[in-house]
């Protein structure tokens, strides 16, 4: 089992909610993230320092 962190973001890229989950693999963590950010802008899933995936809105970087 691996611990993952899920960050739910608003349109300003601010974290509105942080969740921790322990599951067997990345796909299970992504499913939890999908459920967690329903109706929000985006979610990012991390395993340690590794960004597993970003779901939802595009990542916009200021120039």
N, C-alpha and C positions, 0 to 999 in steps of 0.2 A: 504494500500500500504506500502511496506517495501523497504528500501534502501539497496542495495547490492553493494559491491565493487568487481571488476573483475581485477585480475592481470595476464597479459600475460607474460610468462617466456620463456627465451631462454634455450639452453642446459646447460648453466653454472648456471642455477637457478636464473638468474638475471631478474628483472622486466624490460620488454621492453616497456610495456604500462599499464596504469592504467585507468580503466573506472568505472563510477558510474552509476547505473541504479535503477530506482524505479519501482517495479512491484508487482503484487499481491501475488506471491508465489515462492517457490524455483525452481520449474520446469521452470518457465518463465525466471528466472535469469540464469539457466543452459543453456537454449537455446541461450540466448544472449552471454554467455561465449563461447559456441560452435562456434557461428558465429565469435566472436572476435578473437579467437586463430587459426582460419583456416590457415594452412601453418606454424604455429609456433610450438614450442615444447610442451608447456603445458599452462594451465590456472588454477587459483585457484579462487574460489568464496567464499566471506565472507559476512555474515550478522552480523554486529557488530563485535565482536571478534570470533564468531562461524564460523569455516570452514565448509561450506556447502558441497563442493566437490572439488576434483582436477580432471581435465580432461587432457588427453594426456599422456605425458611421465611419467615414474615412479619417485617417490620421492626417491632420493639416498642420504643417510646420510653418511658423512665421519665417519670412525671408530675412 
